[in-house]
Amino acid sequence: MPRTGETTSAGHTVIDRKPAISAEERMRAFHVRLKERGLKSTGQRDDIARVFFELGHHISAEELYAKVKKINPHVGYATIYRTLRLLKECALLYERHFDEGQARYEAVGERHHDHFICERCGRIIEFENAAIERMQNIVARDLGVTLTRHKMELYGICSGCHAQPGM
């Protein structure tokens, strides 16, 4: 299996590829989109967005709140939710609802990827697989449809949980 950061080809699966867009670039894009909407950049919005972009993984609003509180104790839940909604409206984050039902958020990336979710520990593994993408296009062609988007979520037990004694 290819290691993190290797390119995907001929059906090989690439996991947890590092983002090519830095947190600073994402913050600049956020400020541009705020200005386009006639909104101001505030300290609390910036703290929330910066923490979110720097984390670089799927996070719930509650987890984000706990992280932001460490750097800005004056931020409330309402501001977290408003900022997440604003980031979504600015096309800078995706809101995901995996099997657990709780919303989790991830920064919009430059490449499409799919997800494996561990049913024991909740770990989310992002992966890319060119063979899966080709197969989806074949299915769309066979159905006579045009794909506009898709999501794939695989559920099971991760290698870390399998490695635990008694599993």
Secondary structure, 3 states (H helix, E strand, C coil): CCCCCCCCCCCCEEECCCCCCCHHHHHHHHHHHHHHCCCCCCHHHHHHHHHHHHHCCCECHHHHHHHHHHHCCCCCHHHHHHHHHHHHHCCCEEEEECCCCCEEEEECCCCCCEEEEECCCCCEEEEEEHHHHHHHHHHHHHHCCCCCCCCCEEEECCHHHHHCCCC
